[in-house]
Amino acid sequence: PFVIVCNHQASLDLLGMVEVIPERCVPIAKQELLYLGTVGWACWLSGIIFIDRHRRDAAIEVISHTASAMRREKVR
């Protein structure tokens, strides 16, 4: 298992990230990206899991649920 952290500065950076992210990877992003028009739609349609960074308890719950599903389905 591993973690890839991407601190992109523009929407075009997403195109480069798609090339380096391995198969069966579980992407997680801040919820604010969901509201960036076309980028938000693309993220949502690709199955990205969104984390609400302003609600700590909710974010921890989403990450815990995601980690359990990842172990069960043997994904990274």
LINUR-V585192 format. One record per pair of residues at least 24 apart in sequence whose C-alpha atoms are under 7 Angstrom apart, sorted by the first residue. I is the first residue (numbers start at 1). J is the second residue. If there is no record, write none. Layout:
I & J
I & J
This chain:
1 & 76
2 & 76
24 & 75
24 & 76
25 & 75
25 & 76
26 & 76
